[in-house]
Amino acid sequence: MSVIYALIPVAIIFVIIAIAVFFWAVRSDQFEDIERQGLNILMDDDKPNSTDNKPPQDQADKEQESDNDAKR
């Protein structure tokens, strides 16, 4: 029974902290644009980079040299 005397003030402190965090979020405009983040996942912005598919320049030069040697 004595535990309740400790838990009630702790619970009240948690509620006060939660309310303070909520009002801070509202004042700092955390809820201004809540739809944008949900729509970002639907947008297709996966553009292939031209450098991702190319081999490194040194390796490309070596491959070209070996191709030229094979043609001779």
Contacts in CASP RR format, 6 or more apart in sequence:
PFRMAT RR
TARGET T0000
AUTHOR 0000-0000-0000
METHOD contacts of the structure
MODEL  1
MSVIYALIPVAIIFVIIAIAVFFWAVRSDQFEDIERQGLNILMDDDKPNS
TDNKPPQDQADKEQESDNDAKR
25 31 0 8 1.000
54 60 0 8 1.000
55 63 0 8 1.000
END
